[in-house]
């Protein structure tokens, strides 16, 4: 019988005092329509992802856009003719469900709602568990900003378009 992974997080040495950004964790959710068609949308997860916040789907974290972990993070790609993606590292506390599956996973998106950083960032790699002398301390993972949809009151791309 295998035992699911349960990280030991004592919380005493967590870098939580550095967390300045509050974010929603978004996950791609498929919905089957009455006509048989499928629609997909990014929705806020309905589970607890932060061990200290009382709001499902919200995460207190540190999003450092000036830090790249040497030898671990992918360097930003060179793209001609457009602004480069903002790439950084996300630090957050560990939380797993009863079966040991992490609450924040690869493929999720982080939508910043308060703090010094704005935007929506995608987690493309599996989050790394940083360990201390006792056990798991925190998680860190590289994130890449995703393009934002045009919404009012942003400028419209074509003259005459808009509400």
C-alpha positions as CSV (number, residue, x, y, z in Angstrom):
1,X,0.0,0.0,0.0
2,X,1.4,3.4,-1.0
3,X,1.0,6.4,1.3
4,X,0.1,9.7,-0.4
5,X,2.7,12.4,-0.2
6,X,2.1,14.7,2.8
7,X,4.6,17.5,3.1
8,X,5.6,18.4,6.6
9,X,5.1,22.2,6.9
10,X,5.9,23.5,10.3
11,X,5.0,27.1,9.3
12,X,7.5,28.6,11.7
13,X,10.2,29.3,9.1
14,X,7.8,30.1,6.1
15,X,8.7,33.2,4.2
16,X,5.1,34.3,4.6
17,X,6.1,37.7,6.0
18,X,7.5,38.5,2.5
19,X,4.1,37.9,0.8
20,X,2.6,41.1,-0.5
21,X,0.3,39.9,-3.4
22,X,-3.2,38.5,-3.1
23,X,-4.2,36.4,-6.1
24,X,-7.0,34.2,-7.3
25,X,-6.0,30.8,-8.5
26,X,-7.7,30.0,-11.9
27,X,-8.2,26.6,-13.4
28,X,-9.6,25.7,-16.8
29,X,-13.0,24.2,-16.3
30,X,-15.0,22.5,-19.1
31,X,-18.8,22.8,-19.2
32,X,-21.0,20.6,-21.3
33,X,-23.9,22.5,-22.8
34,X,-27.4,21.4,-23.4
35,X,-26.8,21.1,-27.2
36,X,-23.9,18.8,-26.6
37,X,-21.2,21.4,-27.2
38,X,-18.4,22.1,-24.7
39,X,-17.4,25.4,-23.4
40,X,-14.2,26.0,-21.4
41,X,-13.5,28.9,-19.1
42,X,-11.0,30.0,-16.5
43,X,-12.7,29.9,-13.2
44,X,-11.5,30.5,-9.6
45,X,-11.0,27.2,-7.9
46,X,-13.6,26.5,-5.2
47,X,-11.1,24.8,-2.8
48,X,-8.9,26.4,-0.1
49,X,-5.4,27.0,-1.6
50,X,-3.9,29.0,1.3
51,X,-3.7,27.6,4.8
52,X,-4.3,30.9,6.5
53,X,-6.8,32.8,4.3
54,X,-10.5,32.0,4.7
55,X,-11.5,32.6,1.1
56,X,-11.6,29.7,-1.3
57,X,-9.4,30.2,-4.4
58,X,-7.4,33.1,-2.9
59,X,-3.7,32.9,-2.3
60,X,-1.3,35.2,-0.5
61,X,2.1,35.0,-2.3
62,X,5.2,36.8,-3.4
63,X,5.6,37.3,-7.1
64,X,9.1,38.4,-8.0
65,X,9.4,39.5,-11.6
66,X,13.1,40.4,-11.2
67,X,14.3,37.0,-10.0
68,X,15.3,34.0,-12.1
69,X,16.6,30.9,-10.3
70,X,19.9,30.0,-12.0
71,X,20.0,26.6,-13.5
72,X,16.3,26.0,-12.8
73,X,14.1,28.5,-14.7
74,X,13.9,28.7,-18.5
75,X,15.4,31.9,-19.9
76,X,12.8,34.2,-21.6
77,X,12.5,33.6,-25.3
78,X,13.5,36.3,-27.8
79,X,10.4,37.6,-29.6
80,X,10.7,40.1,-32.4
81,X,8.0,42.7,-33.0
82,X,6.2,42.5,-29.7
83,X,6.8,43.3,-26.0
84,X,8.5,40.6,-24.1
85,X,6.6,38.5,-21.6
86,X,7.1,39.3,-17.9
87,X,8.7,36.2,-16.4
88,X,9.3,35.7,-12.7
89,X,9.1,33.3,-9.7
90,X,6.0,32.8,-7.5
91,X,6.5,31.9,-3.8
92,X,3.6,30.6,-1.7
93,X,2.8,28.3,1.2
94,X,2.1,24.6,0.7
95,X,-1.3,23.1,1.0
96,X,-2.5,19.7,-0.2
97,X,-5.8,17.9,-0.2
98,X,-6.6,14.7,1.8
99,X,-4.9,12.5,-0.8
100,X,-1.7,14.6,-1.0
101,X,-2.4,16.4,-4.3
102,X,-1.1,20.0,-4.2
103,X,-3.8,22.7,-4.3
104,X,-1.9,24.8,-6.8
105,X,-0.8,22.8,-9.9
106,X,1.0,23.2,-13.2
107,X,-1.5,24.6,-15.8
108,X,-3.2,26.9,-13.2
109,X,-3.2,30.7,-13.6
110,X,-2.6,33.3,-11.0
111,X,-4.7,36.5,-11.3
112,X,-3.3,39.2,-9.1
113,X,-6.1,41.1,-7.3
114,X,-4.2,43.2,-4.7
115,X,-0.6,44.2,-4.0
116,X,2.2,45.7,-5.9
117,X,2.0,43.3,-9.0
118,X,-0.9,43.3,-11.5
119,X,-1.7,40.9,-14.3
120,X,-2.5,37.2,-14.9
121,X,0.4,34.7,-14.9
122,X,0.5,31.1,-16.0
123,X,2.2,28.2,-14.1
124,X,3.8,26.1,-16.9
125,X,6.1,23.9,-14.8
126,X,5.4,21.7,-11.8
127,X,5.9,23.7,-8.6
128,X,9.1,22.9,-6.6
129,X,8.9,22.3,-2.9
130,X,11.7,24.1,-1.1
131,X,12.8,22.3,2.0
132,X,14.4,23.3,5.3
133,X,15.9,21.2,8.0
134,X,12.5,20.0,9.3
135,X,10.5,19.4,6.1
136,X,8.8,21.4,3.4
137,X,9.1,25.1,3.8
138,X,7.3,26.7,0.8
139,X,6.7,26.2,-2.9
140,X,8.3,28.2,-5.7
141,X,7.6,28.0,-9.4
142,X,8.4,30.0,-12.6
143,X,5.4,32.0,-14.0
144,X,4.9,33.7,-17.3
145,X,2.4,36.6,-17.9
146,X,-0.4,35.8,-20.3
147,X,-1.9,38.4,-22.6
148,X,-4.8,40.3,-21.3
149,X,-8.2,40.4,-23.1
150,X,-9.3,43.9,-24.1
151,X,-12.0,45.1,-21.8
152,X,-13.6,48.5,-21.1
153,X,-12.2,51.1,-20.7
154,X,-9.1,49.9,-22.7
155,X,-8.7,51.2,-26.2
156,X,-10.4,49.1,-28.9
157,X,-8.2,47.6,-31.6
158,X,-10.3,48.8,-34.6
159,X,-11.9,52.2,-35.1
160,X,-15.6,52.1,-34.6
161,X,-15.5,48.9,-32.5
162,X,-16.7,48.9,-28.9
163,X,-19.8,49.4,-26.9
